[in-house]
Structure formats: C-alpha cells, structure tokens
Amino acid sequence: MPEFMGYDRAIVTFSPDGRLFQVEYAREAVKRGTTSLGIVFDGGVVLAAIRPLGELAIPNSGSDKVHQIDDHLGAAISGFLADGRVLVDIGRVKAQIYKLTYDEPLNVLGAVKEISDRMQLFTQFGGVRPFGVALLLAGIDEKGAQLYEIDPSSTFYSWKAQAIGRGATEAVKILKKGWKEKLSEDDAIRLAISALKSGEKGLKANEIELAVITPKAFKKWYGEEGARFLKKYF
C-alpha cells in the first residue's frame, strides 16, 4: 500500500511531509494540456496557445485557450478548459466592478490577485477540488507590459516569457535563447511560433490562437484568419 494512501482523498489533508496531493494532481492535469505561452515585448505582450481542430469543428465556439479579460488584459490557459473559462469569467467581472467603482482599469497585478485568491479558496475547503488549470495572465498598466503565471496552488510568478502545458520544457528552451530586451512585436510573434512548434510536433497554423496586447488594443487571431496572418512566421 502506498505511503500516501488516504492523504490524497481530500484537499484539506496534508501528508506527513507537508504535501497536498490534490494540488499536485491538478498540476499534472496542466502538464497534459496543449502548450500555451506568453512573451513580453517592447510595448506589449504576446499570448499564444495551441488548440487542435477536428475537421468539422467550428473555430471560436466556446473552448478557446486565449481569452480577453479587458481591453488591456488577457489570459492563456492550459489544463481543463472549463476550469479556465470559469476563472476568466471571474476576472472579467472583477475588472468591470473595479472600473465602475474607481473609474479606472484594474491593474495587472490586481487581476492576478483576484483570480489567484479564488483558486486558493479551492485548496482550503472539504468537498471541493483545486482548479485543474494554470493561467498566463498578461496586460498593460502604469507599470508597462507584464506577464504572470498562476499555477493550480494559486501561487503566481512574474515572467518575461513563459510556457505551460505538455510542450513547456522544449518551448522554454526556445524562449530562453530568443528573448531579449526591447524585443519587437514582430520578433515576439516569430519567437512564440518557434517555441510552440518546438513543443508540439506537426503544428498547423490554423491550430494556433494568438493575441497581441498593446496600449492601443487587444487583438486576437485564430482559425483560417489566423493561419493567413501567421503564414509569414512559419
């Protein structure tokens, strides 16, 4: 019988060596998801993710991996898409409440804390499970372009470039080699595609969701339109 038998039955039970196995299992769910990544460039952030399409699937039909939260905020997810959708909706509501209350947009770190606080609650109470998803939340505020990773434990980290999901190990190698200060938007998109291709073999352009967040707008490409836009980067 395994040593941890019984300690993974409920999220509220620590193992003798201080581990929460349900959180670790949620991290494994993220590792099985397709690759998502984010890159900070000079003046904005690129978010990109892979969502394979079946021959009869309709693009943008509710299972997106890159989401807009506000005009200046977006998120890429990996893991259980339904869990990610719920957290994105929470972020959207919090952003609108903040704007209506204070007449200014919610800053990036504030959005990260709102979502991570909700995730943390689901590591504390019996009868629930942790969210089986990780997010790369990116945006622009008075501090400039920023990128954060939120993992299933609700811990968050700030990055210049990061990848999550099953191809993250290979993708991060490409990001480490290619990222530099004052990276241009064009080079950031090219680096993102290169990193995704290294993490997912046989990748097609129409399987990529890509968003660019700048002070002017949140712009997303996907499906056949995305394939036409990304053609020059392949």
C-alpha positions in Angstrom: 0.0 0.0 0.0 1.5 3.4 -1.0 2.7 5.6 1.8 0.3 8.4 0.8 -2.8 6.3 0.8 -5.6 8.3 2.4 -3.8 11.6 2.2 -5.0 12.3 -1.4 -8.7 11.7 -0.6 -9.4 15.3 0.5 -7.8 18.6 -0.3 -7.8 19.6 3.4 -5.5 16.7 4.4 -1.7 17.3 4.5 0.6 14.3 4.1 3.2 13.8 6.8 5.8 15.5 4.6 3.6 18.6 4.1 2.2 17.9 0.6 -1.3 18.4 -0.7 -1.7 15.6 -3.3 -4.8 17.0 -4.9 -2.9 20.2 -5.8 -0.1 18.1 -7.2 -2.6 16.1 -9.3 -4.1 19.4 -10.6 -0.5 20.3 -11.7 -0.4 17.0 -13.6 -3.6 17.9 -15.4 -1.9 21.2 -16.6 1.1 19.2 -17.9 -1.2 17.1 -20.0 -2.8 20.2 -21.7 -1.6 21.6 -25.0 1.1 24.2 -24.8 0.4 27.9 -24.1 2.9 30.7 -23.7 3.4 34.4 -23.2 6.1 36.8 -24.2 6.7 40.4 -23.1 8.0 42.6 -25.9 8.8 46.3 -26.2 5.4 47.9 -25.7 3.1 44.9 -25.2 2.6 41.2 -24.6 2.0 38.2 -27.0 -0.1 35.3 -25.8 -0.3 32.1 -27.9 -1.7 28.7 -27.4 -2.5 25.5 -29.3 -6.0 24.2 -29.8 -6.2 21.4 -32.3 -9.3 21.4 -34.5 -11.2 18.5 -35.8 -12.2 18.6 -39.5 -15.8 19.5 -38.6 -15.1 21.8 -35.6 -16.1 25.4 -35.7 -13.4 27.9 -34.6 -14.2 30.2 -31.7 -17.1 28.1 -30.5 -16.5 28.3 -26.7 -13.4 26.3 -26.0 -10.8 29.0 -26.6 -7.4 28.9 -24.8 -6.6 32.6 -25.2 -9.2 34.9 -23.7 -9.7 38.7 -23.4 -10.4 39.8 -19.9 -10.5 43.6 -20.5 -9.2 46.0 -23.2 -5.8 45.8 -21.6 -5.9 42.3 -20.1 -5.8 38.7 -21.5 -5.1 35.2 -20.4 -3.8 31.9 -22.0 -4.7 28.7 -20.2 -3.6 25.1 -20.1 -5.3 22.2 -18.4 -9.1 21.8 -18.0 -10.6 24.4 -20.3 -13.9 24.5 -18.4 -12.0 25.4 -15.2 -10.1 28.1 -17.1 -13.3 29.6 -18.5 -14.8 30.0 -15.1 -11.7 31.8 -13.8 -11.6 34.1 -16.9 -15.2 35.0 -16.3 -14.3 35.8 -12.6 -11.5 38.1 -13.9 -13.9 39.8 -16.3 -16.4 40.5 -13.6 -13.8 41.8 -11.2 -12.3 44.1 -13.9 -15.7 45.6 -14.6 -16.6 46.1 -10.9 -13.2 47.8 -10.4 -13.8 50.1 -13.4 -17.3 51.1 -12.2 -16.1 51.6 -8.6 -12.9 53.5 -9.2 -13.4 54.8 -12.8 -10.0 53.3 -13.8 -9.0 50.0 -15.2 -7.9 47.1 -12.9 -4.1 46.8 -13.0 -2.4 43.6 -14.0 -1.3 42.5 -10.5 -4.8 43.3 -9.2 -6.3 40.9 -11.8 -3.8 38.3 -10.9 -4.6 38.5 -7.2 -8.4 38.4 -7.8 -8.1 35.1 -9.8 -5.4 33.5 -7.6 -7.4 34.3 -4.4 -10.4 32.4 -5.9 -8.1 29.5 -6.8 -6.6 29.5 -3.3 -10.1 29.1 -1.7 -10.4 25.7 -3.5 -7.3 24.4 -1.7 -8.8 25.0 1.7 -12.2 23.5 2.0 -13.5 20.0 2.0 -15.9 18.9 -0.7 -14.2 20.8 -3.5 -11.2 20.2 -5.7 -8.5 22.6 -6.9 -8.9 24.1 -10.3 -7.1 21.9 -12.8 -5.7 24.7 -14.8 -2.8 27.1 -15.0 -3.0 30.6 -16.5 -0.7 33.0 -18.1 -2.2 36.4 -17.4 -0.9 39.4 -19.3 -1.7 43.0 -19.7 -0.5 46.6 -19.7 -0.9 49.2 -16.9 1.0 52.1 -15.5 4.0 49.8 -14.9 4.1 48.7 -18.5 3.7 45.3 -20.1 3.5 42.4 -17.6 3.2 38.6 -17.7 2.2 36.4 -14.8 1.8 32.7 -14.3 -0.8 31.4 -11.9 -0.5 27.7 -11.0 -3.2 25.4 -9.5 -1.9 26.1 -6.0 -2.8 29.8 -6.6 0.9 30.7 -6.4 1.8 33.3 -9.0 5.1 34.4 -10.6 6.1 37.2 -12.9 7.9 36.4 -16.1 9.5 38.0 -19.2 8.5 34.9 -21.2 7.0 31.6 -20.0 5.3 28.4 -21.3 2.9 26.0 -19.7 1.4 22.7 -20.8 2.9 19.5 -22.2 5.4 21.1 -24.5 6.6 23.7 -22.0 10.0 22.1 -21.4 11.0 22.4 -25.1 9.2 25.7 -25.6 11.0 27.3 -22.7 14.4 26.4 -24.2 13.5 28.4 -27.3 12.2 31.3 -25.2 15.5 31.4 -23.2 17.5 31.5 -26.4 15.4 34.0 -28.2 14.1 36.5 -25.7 16.0 39.8 -25.3 15.3 43.3 -24.0 13.5 45.7 -26.4 12.1 42.7 -28.4 9.9 44.0 -31.2 6.3 42.8 -31.7 7.2 41.1 -34.9 10.1 39.2 -33.4 8.0 38.3 -30.4 5.3 36.7 -32.6 8.0 34.9 -34.5 9.6 33.6 -31.3 6.2 32.5 -30.0 5.5 30.4 -33.1 9.0 28.9 -33.0 8.5 27.9 -29.3 5.1 26.4 -30.0 6.5 24.4 -32.9 9.3 23.0 -30.7 6.8 21.9 -28.1 4.2 20.4 -30.4 5.3 18.5 -33.5 3.3 18.7 -36.6 1.7 22.0 -35.6 -0.6 23.7 -38.2 -1.1 27.5 -38.4 -4.9 27.2 -38.0 -4.4 25.4 -34.7 -2.8 28.4 -33.1 -4.6 31.1 -31.1 -2.5 34.2 -30.8 -3.3 37.6 -29.2 -1.3 40.8 -29.0 -2.0 43.2 -26.2 -0.7 46.8 -26.7 -1.8 50.1 -25.1 -4.0 50.6 -28.2 -5.9 47.3 -28.3 -6.3 43.6 -27.6 -6.2 41.8 -31.0 -6.6 38.1 -31.5 -6.1 35.8 -34.5 -7.4 32.3 -34.8 -8.6 29.7 -37.3 -8.3 30.4 -41.1 -7.9 34.2 -40.5 -5.1 33.4 -38.0 -3.5 31.0 -40.5 -3.3 33.7 -43.1 -1.9 36.2 -40.6 0.7 33.6 -39.2 1.7 32.3 -42.6 4.8 34.6 -42.8 6.0 33.3 -39.4 6.0 29.6 -40.3 
